[in-house]
Every structure is written in structure tokens, then in C-alpha cells.
């Protein structure tokens, strides 16, 4: 299946096909110098499958984890491309999850003011969310995605077969982002989670999630309005992620917790059922004030107010601009009542 993301200047195809990884040479233009970026948590054979299809491959394997989404790793990739004499006609291929996709995409966007970028996401989280849309970035001084750009890939390959190697918790981490999109845009998709997701429904979840995101990005490529709906659960989620880094929570787990205060009480009750069915967290002993401090650095803040996405009814949303103090008080109240 091919989904086309129709943008005025940066349109591209998203290939959804089991076994697509083994056909990377057919789908991507690899007859040139290719920097393949992966991490040591991704089976090495995935990057090797791409390398075998390249004319001049260079594989860089980074340590797995959020620590690689840094200016240090970014500089390393630029250095490798410089050392190997990459030109504007060469390209970068990400083979990994969201960290690798964001980092490799930012390197591609920056080297010689931009070279071709392909994304092959290998986690469910990156397949349903971060692999498309063109947001590339690194973290800086404890703030997620503080340094980055909008830079669309030339093509995305999504092969659900690679998910077979993922543990259950990593799958749940990805389902959290799909659940997020269903909460705001697709009540029917939400019912799949609410009623208990079956294994054979994974392809459907990926496709429906991608259609939602593609539709939003087509109408708002650079997040000037509608695209902010994709941030549902992320403002507090990013704060939790930064505050609880040492506790080992995954991004999707933090987003799951971040959604809970941002919906009406009856919707929250249904959300909690879906979260528990997916084995996602619904409670956390956390330093609320520390999480709020990190969340206050969110790019959606404007002076003393912050823009948040609120769900009053499953499948719809509204954007609210709230005084920062009022938002913090609402979070404190929900944490006390729901997350303890």
C-alpha cells in the first residue's frame, strides 16, 4: 500500500508493506554515497539489508536511547559525512526508532544546507508517528527537541514485520501515540483500543494512524495551527519524561500519563480503560513540580500562557490557551486525584 503525503513542495510516498525492508533498493535511490544511521538496539541485519542495496554505504551505529539525540551525536554524523566526502547528491537513511529518525533527519537537513533523507522506522512508535511529518531535532540542556528543523523525507518505508522483534512494552509504547490520535480524530480507532486490541489489527492501527497524521500535516506542515492537535498529551508528557528520565519511562508511556488530565471526566474514564488494556501506566509517583517546571519550557508556551489540546468527546478536540498558573493547578489536581 502507498500513502501519498501531498505537500506543495515536499510531497512524498509512505510505503506500507510487509517485507519492504528487503526491497529497499527498489524503493529508495541508493546508487550513491549513503549514510545509514542506526543504533545498537536495532537488529544489525536491518541496516545491513539497506547497505547491501547501496553503491557506497557507510553505516554508523550509535548507542540506543535518548542520550544519542544530542548535539554530540549530531556533530559525529556531520563529521562522518565530511570525512567520506558526501556531496549534495548523496543521502542519509535512518534505520531505527524515533531517536534515530529525528537525529539522522536533522543531520540530513543541516549538511550542505540539506541532502536527501529516507526514513525506515523500526519501532511501532516511529511507524505511527515520528517517521512522517518532517519534524527533526535533537535535545538540548534537558529540553526535548529544542534544536531542530522542519525537513521532510523523500520517502518512508514501513515494514510491520520488523515489529516481531519488539517486546510487549515497546509495542505498548507505540500504541500510546496511535491512541492519542484516535482520542482527537478517530472514535472508531479508539473503540479498537477500548474493546481490546487483537494482534491481527496492528496493520489497521498503523494505517489509520498514518492517515490521520498525513491529513493533519497536509493542512499544516509547519505547525501554525491544526497540527498542534498532534501534541495532545505531550506538554505534560514531555515534562514527565524529563523529570522521570532516571526511572526509565518510555516516551509513549509519558504521553499516556500526559493525556489523562487533558480530557473531560467521562472521556478520562474511557481512556483509563484503554490505557490499562494496552498495559500503559495510569499512575506515577512523581515529583509533580519538577515535571511542571520542565513542561513550562514547552514550545507551545507564549509568555504567561500555554496552548493545550483538550478532548471533551472522543474523536474531537479543541485547542485552549490557558494561563500557565491555571494549567499547572489543573495538572496538580488531576495528579492528586488520578495519578497517585
C-alpha positions as CSV (number, residue, x, y, z in Angstrom):
1,X,0.0,0.0,0.0
2,X,1.2,3.5,-0.8
3,X,0.0,6.6,1.1
4,X,0.9,9.9,-0.6
5,X,1.6,12.8,1.6
6,X,0.6,15.7,-0.6
7,X,2.6,18.8,0.3
8,X,3.0,21.8,-2.1
9,X,6.8,21.5,-2.4
10,X,7.8,18.4,-0.4
11,X,5.3,15.6,-1.3
12,X,6.4,12.0,-0.8
13,X,5.2,8.5,-0.6
14,X,4.8,6.3,2.5
15,X,5.2,2.6,1.6
16,X,3.3,0.3,3.9
17,X,4.3,-3.3,3.0
18,X,5.4,-6.3,5.0
19,X,8.9,-7.2,3.7
20,X,9.6,-3.7,2.4
21,X,12.9,-3.6,4.2
22,X,14.3,-6.4,2.0
23,X,13.3,-4.4,-1.1
24,X,14.8,-1.1,0.0
25,X,16.9,-1.0,-3.2
26,X,13.7,-0.9,-5.3
27,X,12.0,1.8,-3.3
28,X,14.9,4.1,-2.4
29,X,17.5,5.7,-4.7
30,X,20.7,4.2,-3.2
31,X,23.1,4.4,-6.2
32,X,25.3,7.0,-4.5
33,X,27.0,7.6,-1.1
34,X,24.6,6.7,1.6
35,X,25.0,7.3,5.3
36,X,22.9,4.7,7.2
37,X,22.2,5.7,10.8
38,X,21.1,3.0,13.3
39,X,21.6,2.1,17.0
40,X,22.8,-0.9,18.8
41,X,19.2,-1.8,19.9
42,X,18.2,-2.4,16.3
43,X,19.0,-5.8,14.9
44,X,22.2,-5.3,12.8
45,X,20.7,-7.2,9.9
46,X,18.2,-4.3,9.2
47,X,20.9,-1.8,8.5
48,X,22.9,-4.4,6.6
49,X,19.9,-5.1,4.3
50,X,19.9,-1.5,3.3
51,X,23.7,-1.4,3.0
52,X,23.7,-4.3,0.6
53,X,21.5,-2.3,-1.8
54,X,23.7,0.8,-1.7
55,X,26.5,1.7,-4.1
56,X,28.7,3.4,-1.4
57,X,27.3,2.7,2.1
58,X,28.6,4.0,5.4
59,X,26.9,2.6,8.5
60,X,27.0,4.5,11.8
61,X,25.7,2.6,14.8
62,X,25.0,4.7,17.9
63,X,24.1,3.7,21.5
64,X,20.4,3.1,21.9
65,X,18.4,5.6,23.9
66,X,17.5,9.2,24.2
67,X,21.2,10.1,25.0
68,X,22.0,9.8,21.3
69,X,19.6,12.5,20.4
70,X,22.3,15.1,21.2
71,X,24.5,17.8,19.6
72,X,27.4,15.4,20.2
73,X,25.9,12.7,18.1
74,X,24.8,15.2,15.5
75,X,28.3,16.6,15.2
76,X,29.6,13.0,14.8
77,X,27.3,12.3,11.9
78,X,28.3,15.6,10.2
79,X,32.0,14.6,10.7
80,X,31.4,11.1,9.1
81,X,29.8,12.7,6.1
82,X,32.6,15.2,5.8
83,X,35.3,12.6,6.1
84,X,33.6,10.4,3.4
85,X,33.2,13.5,1.1
86,X,29.5,13.4,0.9
87,X,28.0,15.9,-1.6
88,X,24.6,17.4,-2.1
89,X,23.7,14.5,-4.4
90,X,24.2,11.9,-1.6
91,X,21.7,10.9,1.1
92,X,21.0,9.8,4.7
93,X,18.9,6.8,5.7
94,X,17.6,6.3,9.2
95,X,17.1,2.7,10.3
96,X,15.7,2.8,13.8
97,X,13.2,4.4,16.1
98,X,12.2,8.0,16.7
99,X,15.6,9.0,18.2
100,X,17.5,7.8,15.1
101,X,14.9,9.3,12.7
102,X,15.0,12.7,14.4
103,X,18.8,12.8,14.7
104,X,19.5,11.5,11.2
105,X,16.9,13.8,9.7
106,X,18.4,16.8,11.4
107,X,21.8,15.8,10.1
108,X,20.5,15.5,6.6
109,X,18.7,18.9,6.9
110,X,21.9,20.6,8.0
111,X,24.7,19.1,5.9
112,X,25.4,21.3,2.9
113,X,22.0,23.0,3.8
114,X,20.1,19.8,3.0
115,X,20.6,16.5,1.3
116,X,18.1,13.7,0.7
117,X,16.7,11.8,3.7
118,X,14.9,8.5,3.8
119,X,13.3,7.0,6.9
120,X,12.9,3.3,7.7
121,X,11.2,3.2,11.2
122,X,11.7,0.0,13.2
123,X,9.6,0.7,16.2
124,X,5.8,1.0,16.3
125,X,6.1,4.4,17.9
126,X,8.1,5.8,15.0
127,X,6.0,3.9,12.4
128,X,2.7,5.5,13.5
129,X,4.1,9.0,14.3
130,X,7.6,10.4,14.1
131,X,8.6,8.9,10.8
132,X,6.4,11.2,8.8
133,X,5.7,14.9,9.1
134,X,9.2,16.3,8.8
135,X,10.0,17.3,12.4
136,X,13.7,16.6,13.0
137,X,15.6,17.7,16.1
138,X,18.0,17.0,19.0
139,X,17.5,17.6,22.7
140,X,19.5,20.4,24.4
141,X,20.1,21.1,28.1
142,X,17.4,18.7,29.2
143,X,14.7,20.1,26.9
144,X,13.4,17.8,24.3
145,X,13.6,18.8,20.6
146,X,14.8,22.3,21.4
147,X,17.2,22.4,18.4
148,X,15.8,21.3,15.1
149,X,14.0,21.9,11.8
150,X,11.1,21.0,9.6
151,X,12.6,18.7,6.9
152,X,10.5,16.2,5.0
153,X,11.9,12.8,4.0
154,X,12.0,11.8,0.3
155,X,10.2,8.5,1.1
156,X,9.3,6.4,4.2
157,X,9.3,2.6,4.3
158,X,7.1,1.0,6.9
159,X,7.6,-2.8,7.3
160,X,5.4,-4.2,10.1
161,X,7.5,-7.4,10.0
162,X,10.3,-5.7,11.9
163,X,8.0,-5.3,14.9
164,X,8.2,-9.0,15.6
165,X,11.5,-8.5,17.5
166,X,10.0,-5.9,19.8
167,X,9.0,-6.7,23.4
168,X,5.4,-6.1,24.5
169,X,6.3,-2.9,26.4
170,X,7.8,-1.3,23.2
171,X,4.7,-2.2,21.3
172,X,2.6,-0.6,24.0
173,X,4.8,2.5,23.8
174,X,3.9,2.9,20.1
175,X,0.2,2.2,20.7
176,X,0.1,5.1,23.0
177,X,0.7,7.5,20.1
178,X,-1.9,5.8,18.0
179,X,-4.3,6.0,20.9
180,X,-3.5,9.7,21.2
181,X,-4.6,10.3,17.6
182,X,-7.7,8.2,18.0
183,X,-8.7,10.3,21.0
184,X,-8.7,13.5,19.0
185,X,-9.6,12.4,15.4
186,X,-10.9,8.9,15.1
187,X,-13.6,7.5,17.5
188,X,-13.7,4.2,15.6
189,X,-10.0,3.6,16.0
190,X,-10.4,4.4,19.7
191,X,-13.0,1.7,20.0
192,X,-10.4,-0.8,18.8
193,X,-8.3,0.0,21.8
194,X,-11.2,0.3,24.2
195,X,-12.5,-3.1,23.3
196,X,-9.2,-4.9,23.4
197,X,-6.7,-4.8,20.5
198,X,-6.2,-8.1,18.7
199,X,-2.8,-8.9,17.1
200,X,-4.2,-9.0,13.6
201,X,-5.4,-5.4,14.0
202,X,-1.9,-4.0,14.1
203,X,-1.7,-3.2,10.4
204,X,-5.1,-1.4,10.6
205,X,-3.8,0.7,13.6
206,X,-0.7,1.7,11.7
207,X,-2.6,2.6,8.5
208,X,-5.3,4.6,10.3
209,X,-2.8,6.4,12.5
210,X,-0.7,7.4,9.4
211,X,-3.8,8.6,7.6
212,X,-4.7,10.9,10.5
213,X,-1.2,12.3,10.7
214,X,-0.8,12.7,6.9
215,X,-4.1,14.5,6.7
216,X,-3.1,16.9,9.5
217,X,0.4,17.5,8.1
218,X,-1.0,18.2,4.6
219,X,-3.1,21.0,6.1
220,X,-0.5,22.4,8.4
221,X,3.0,21.4,7.5
222,X,4.9,23.7,9.9
223,X,2.6,23.6,12.9
224,X,1.0,27.0,12.7
225,X,-2.5,25.8,13.7
226,X,-4.2,22.4,13.2
227,X,-1.0,20.4,13.6
228,X,-0.9,21.2,17.3
229,X,-3.6,18.6,17.7
230,X,-0.8,16.0,17.5
231,X,0.6,17.5,20.7
232,X,-2.3,16.1,22.8
233,X,-0.7,14.7,25.9
234,X,2.8,15.9,25.0
235,X,3.1,19.1,27.0
236,X,2.9,17.4,30.4
237,X,4.2,14.2,28.8
238,X,7.5,15.9,27.9
239,X,7.7,17.3,31.4
240,X,7.2,13.8,33.0
241,X,9.8,12.4,30.5
242,X,12.4,14.9,31.5
243,X,11.7,14.7,35.3
244,X,11.5,10.9,35.3
245,X,14.4,10.2,33.0
246,X,16.2,8.1,35.6
247,X,13.1,6.0,36.1
248,X,13.3,4.6,32.6
249,X,9.8,5.6,31.3
250,X,9.4,5.5,27.6
251,X,8.1,8.4,25.5
252,X,4.8,6.8,24.8
253,X,4.3,6.0,28.5
254,X,4.8,9.6,29.4
255,X,2.4,10.7,26.7
256,X,-0.2,8.3,28.1
257,X,0.1,9.9,31.5
258,X,0.1,13.4,29.9
259,X,-3.3,12.7,28.2
260,X,-5.1,11.9,31.4
261,X,-5.5,15.5,32.7
262,X,-6.4,16.9,29.3
263,X,-9.9,15.4,28.8
264,X,-13.4,15.6,30.3
265,X,-14.1,13.3,33.2
266,X,-16.3,10.8,31.3
267,X,-13.7,10.6,28.5
268,X,-10.9,10.2,31.1
269,X,-12.8,7.1,32.4
270,X,-12.8,5.5,29.0
271,X,-9.2,6.5,28.4
272,X,-8.1,4.8,31.6
273,X,-9.8,1.6,30.4
274,X,-7.9,1.7,27.1
275,X,-4.6,2.5,28.8
276,X,-4.9,-0.4,31.1
277,X,-5.9,-2.8,28.2
278,X,-2.6,-1.7,26.5
279,X,-0.6,-2.2,29.7
280,X,0.3,1.5,29.7
281,X,0.8,3.4,33.0
282,X,-2.1,5.2,34.7
283,X,-0.4,6.2,37.9
284,X,3.0,7.5,38.8
285,X,4.8,8.6,42.0
286,X,6.5,11.6,40.5
287,X,7.8,15.0,41.5
288,X,4.9,17.0,40.1
289,X,6.6,20.4,40.5
290,X,9.7,19.2,38.7
291,X,7.6,17.8,35.8
292,X,5.7,21.1,35.6
293,X,9.0,23.0,35.6
294,X,10.2,21.1,32.6
295,X,6.8,21.3,30.9
296,X,6.9,25.1,31.3
297,X,9.7,25.2,28.7
298,X,7.4,23.7,26.1
299,X,7.5,25.5,22.8
300,X,3.7,25.9,23.0
301,X,4.2,28.4,25.8
302,X,3.7,32.1,25.0
303,X,4.6,34.3,27.9
304,X,2.4,33.5,30.8
305,X,0.0,31.3,28.9
306,X,0.2,27.9,27.2
307,X,-1.7,26.3,24.4
308,X,-3.1,22.8,25.1
309,X,-5.3,20.3,23.4
310,X,-8.5,19.3,25.2
311,X,-10.7,16.4,24.5
312,X,-14.4,16.8,25.5
313,X,-15.6,14.0,23.3
314,X,-13.7,11.0,21.9
315,X,-12.8,11.7,18.2
316,X,-12.8,15.5,18.5
317,X,-10.8,18.2,20.2
318,X,-10.4,21.9,20.9
319,X,-7.3,24.0,21.4
320,X,-7.3,26.1,24.6
321,X,-5.0,28.9,25.6
322,X,-4.7,28.8,29.3
323,X,-2.9,31.0,31.8
324,X,0.2,28.9,32.9
325,X,-0.8,29.0,36.5
326,X,-4.3,27.8,35.8
327,X,-3.0,24.9,33.7
328,X,-0.5,23.9,36.4
329,X,-3.2,23.9,39.0
330,X,-5.4,21.7,36.9
331,X,-2.5,19.3,36.5
332,X,-1.8,19.3,40.2
333,X,-5.5,18.5,40.9
334,X,-5.6,15.6,38.4
335,X,-2.3,14.2,39.6
336,X,-3.6,14.1,43.2
337,X,-6.9,12.5,42.1
338,X,-5.9,10.2,39.2
339,X,-2.1,9.6,39.1
340,X,-1.4,8.7,42.7
